[in-house]
Each structure stands twice: as structure tokens, then as C-alpha cells.
Amino acid sequence: MIHSLFLVNASGDIFLEKHWKSVVSRSVCDYFFEAQERATEPENVPPVISTPHHYLISVLRHRIYFVAVIQSEVPPLFVIEFLHRVVDTFQDYFGVCTEAAIKDNVVVVYELLEEMLDNGFPLATESNILKELIKPPTILRTMVNTITGSTNVGEQLPTGQLSVVPWRRTGVKYTNNEAYFDVVEEIDGTYTFDPVTKLLTWDVGKINPQKLPSLKGTMSLQAGASKPDENPTINIQLKIQQMAISGLKVNRLDMYGEKYKPFKGIKYMTKAGKFQVRT
């Protein structure tokens, strides 16, 4: 999986590196620097760069490139999602994810990376679990650790580490057992805007049931098809393309033959959908 991680600033300098499976030389980032020089904008650097022996997968967040070194083929989006999780974790711990914040909390950064990856594979990426494993840095905790020589690493395994839902801590109690959901509704349509009156007009189409709208279609046999029985059963489906109509009912179905008068096959019978008509 991920062998090494390099953090590169906007000037092209590597200010932090972390290795898991094996130590990868910094010279592997020369391929990334060449792609960075060819890019017209910082965002135009290719996220996946193939080298003779490695793959470089990178993301750009807060003017910092997070470059992961891979030796075997893996889904790039999997690694990119993990790198974004790393950035979100740093931002949650330090308030901002900048070069200065990372350098000021370099010990916590290495502890987080050690817990988030196990031999190069993602292990703990949820903020609740990581905060129980490694306490967020504070001024008081930093002073105590400096004096006593202790670290921010917790002494006990978090209770939610082996849970089915690791993103939620166990034993959480609320006064009211309520759940809130955001319902987002979207409507697609075409509108006209009058720049003089500043009026926005949007006409929503509708079917007037008083005028008895009708759907018409033809039915024929393909060339070379076998002749049907004398009274065949016809499967039909009534629908309007690119329209979703609720409560649409079939009032009447008229069948017109080439040499016969109209035959009323269905009247006040069913809703729109699939059904059979027996001739």
C-alpha cells in the first residue's frame, strides 16, 4: 500500500516525510518536481504520476502537496481519499493545516500518521477514535509533556475502536432521543428573466383533465414476422417520455383498424402502466 508520505510546500521543499514499510529516498520526488514545473497552475499537477519503480499520488490542500509513494498498483481514489482524511485530521487537531502548524506540532503529526496507517494500510481514520488515542495538543498539555517527558498517546484502547460504527463513541447518552435529517429538494426547469421589470418567470407545465388529452401511437408487424393468431393479446404501456405524472389514469382506449371502425377496448378501467389488451 503506502510506503512513504512526503509533504512539499509551495516553494518545492520537502519539510516532512514519513516512512512505513521501507525508507524511500527523497530523489523519487524529482518526478513530482518536474511535473510541478511543467504545470501552469499549482492545481494542474497530475494527481497520479508513474515512475519506473513507484507511483506518486498527490493532493493539494492549503498550499501543501501531500505526496504518497506507492510501489504496486492500487485504486488511486482510495489513496486520494486517505490523503484528504489526513488533511482533515490535521485541521481538526491544530485548527489550521499550514506548514507552520505542522512544524510546531511535529511530534503529534508523527503520532497521528503512525496510528492512521498500520504497515502502510489505513487503520484508524475517524476523528473520535484518534482523539481517544492521541489527545489534541493544548498549551497546558504541551508544558506538562515537556516537563514530565510524557506524550499525548493514550494508555487504553478506545472503546469504539472495534465497534461496528467506529465513527461514533460508545456510551453516549442524550436527553432526547431525536434524529435530524436534512432534506434537499431540487427542481430542474427553464425560466425567462425580464431585465426591465426584474421579473423572473417560470412556467410549470401541466395537463388539463377537462380537455381530455390523448396519447396516440401506431402498431405494426416487422417485415418477415410470423402471422399472429386470429385474436392475439397485445402488451402495451402508456407513458410520457421525460415526464413523471402522479395520478394519471386511462379514460378510454380506442383501437383503429385499417378497414374497420373504431373499437372501444378500455373505458374507465386502470391507471397508467403496463397491461394487456385482448382483441
N, C-alpha and C positions, 0 to 999 in steps of 0.2 A: 504494500500500500504506500503510504507516505514515508519516505526515508528521511527527508530533511525539509526544513522550512527556513526561508530567508526573508527578512524584512528590509526593503530597499526604500530609501527616501526619494524625494523629488530630484535631488542632485545626483542620484545614481550611486549612492554609497550604501553599503550593507552595514546596518547598525545593530542587527541582532540576528542570530542564527541558532537553530535547534535541530539536533540530530537524534533519531530514534534507533533505527536498525543498524546503520553504519554511518561513518563520517564521510560526507560528500564534500569534495573540495569546492572552494568558492569559485574556481575557474568555470564551473558549469554554468554560472550566471552570465558568462560572456555572451552566450547566445541570446539571453534576455536583453542584455545591454545593446546588442546590435539591433534587435527588433525595436527597442526603445528609441534608438537614434533614427531609424527609418520612419517611425510614426510621426505624423504631423501634429497630433494632439496626444496628450497622455492617455486618453481613453481609447485611442486607436491601437494600442499594443495588443497583439493577438493573445487571447486568454490561454491558448494551448500552443506550445512550441515543441516541436520534435527535434531531438538531438540524436547523434549516433548511438548513445547509450542510455539516455534519460528522456523523460518528458517533463516539461516545465509548465505548470498550470498556475495561473496568477489571477488575482483580482486587485482592483484599485479602489481603496477606500480612504478618505481623509488624507489624500496626497501621499499615501503609503502603499507600496506594492507588496502584497503577500504572495510570495513565490514558493510553491510546493514542488518538490523534486520527486518524481515517480520513476521507478525502474521497469515496471511492467505495465501493460495496458489495463486501465481501469476506466469506468464511466467518468468523463470529465465533470459532468454536473454534480456527481457525488462529492468530488474533491472541492469544487467551487462552493457548494453549499456548506461544507465544513469550514472553509476559509471565512465565509461570511459569519458563521457561528462564532469563530474565533474573534472576529472584529466586534461583533455584538457583545460578547462576553467582556472584552476589554473595556468597551464603552460603559457596560453596566457596572463594572468594578471601579473604574477610575473616573467616571463622569464624561470623559472625552477620550478619544483614541488618537493621540498625536504622538509624534516622536519623543517629545519631552516627557509626556506622561508615561510612556513605556520605559524610558530610561530611568525615570525616578522610581518606578516600581518594578525594576527588572527581576528581582527575586520572586515576586508574586507572579510575574509573567511566566517565568520558567516553571513554577509550581503548577500554574493553570495548564500550560501545554503538556506537562507530564501527566496530569490527570485526564485531560481530554483525549489523549491518544495512548493506547497501550500497544507497544511494539509496532507502531505505525497505523493502527486501526482505531477509529473513533470509539470511545468508551463512554465518557460522561460529558455530555454537551448541554445539559439543561442547567439553567442558572440556579434553580433551587437546590439541586444536588451539589453543584460546585460551591455554593456559599456555605454549605454544611461541611464540605471537605476542606475548603480554604476560606478563612474568614476575610471579608473585604478589608483593605487597608484603611486605617484611621491614624490620626496624629498620635493619639494615646497608645494605640496598639503598636505603632512603629517605635515609639520611645521605649515601651516595655520590652519589645523584642530586642532592641539594641542593647539594653542594659542586661537583660537576663540571657540573651543568646538563643531565645526560643524562636519558633517560626509560626506562620499562620495556618499550618496544616492541622486539621482536626485529628483527635486521637481515636474517635469512634467512627465506624462506617455509618453513613446516613441511613435513616430508616427507609427512605424511598428509593435507595439505590437498586434494590432487587424487586421493586414493585412493578405491577403491570403498567401503571401510569407513572413513569419516573418524573414527569414534569410537575407532579402535584405532591406536596409533602403529606405524609400520613399524620393522622391525629388532629387534623384541622377541624375546628368547630365554629359554627356561625350561629348568630342569634336567630336569624330567619333562614330557613331552607328555601332559597329562591335562586332562580337561574334566569339571566337576562340574555337575550339574543338580539342581534342587530339584523333587521330585515331590510334589504336593499332592493328596491323595485326600479326597473328601467323600462322605458318606453321608447321605441325607435319610430321616428316619423319625419316628415318633411314639413317645413314651415316657411312662411314668407314674412319679410320684415320691411315695413314702410319707413324709410329714413326721415320722412317729413313729419308724420304723426307719431313716430317712435312706437308703432303698434306692431306687436308680434302676433301673427295669425297662424293657427294650426287647426286644420280641419281633420276631424277623425271620421273616417268612412263608416257608413252603417247601411244596413239593408232594411228598407221599409216593408214590413209584413203586409201592409194594406194594398200594395201594388202587385203582390204575388210574383216575386222574382222567380225566374226559371233557369235551370241548368239544362243545356242541350248537348247531345252527343250522338255519334253515329256508331253503328256496329256492322262489321263486315267480316267475311271469311278470307283468310290469306290464300294466295294462289297455290294450288296443289293440295290444300287441306281436304280431308275426307268429309263427305257429306254427313251432316248431323242427323240425329233421329228426327222423327216426324214432330214430336213435341219436346224439344230439348229444354234443359234447365240452364238458365243464364245467371252467372255470378256477376254482380255489379257493385260498385262502390261510389257513393256520392260524396264529393268533397270539393272544396275551392282551394286551388293552389296558393301557397304562401298566405293563407288566412286561417285563423283559429277562431271559430264561431261556437259559442256555447248555446245550447237550447235550439239548434237548428233541426226542424222537423220536415219530413217529406209530406207535402199535402196531397200530391197526386203524381202518378207516373203514367205518362201516355206513350204508347208504342205505335209507331207509324210504319206500316209495311209499304213496299213499293206499289202493290196493286190492291191494297185494302184500305179501309177507313181506319181512323184512329181507334185503338183498343185500350180501354182504361184498365190497366193491370193492378194498380195500387191506389188506394184512396184513404187518407187519414189513418195511416197504419203504423209507421215506425219513425225512428229518428235517423239522422244521417249516420252512415256507416256501411258496413258490408252486409249484404243479404242476397237472397236468391229470388229470381223471378221465373215462374214456370209458365211457359207459353201455351 
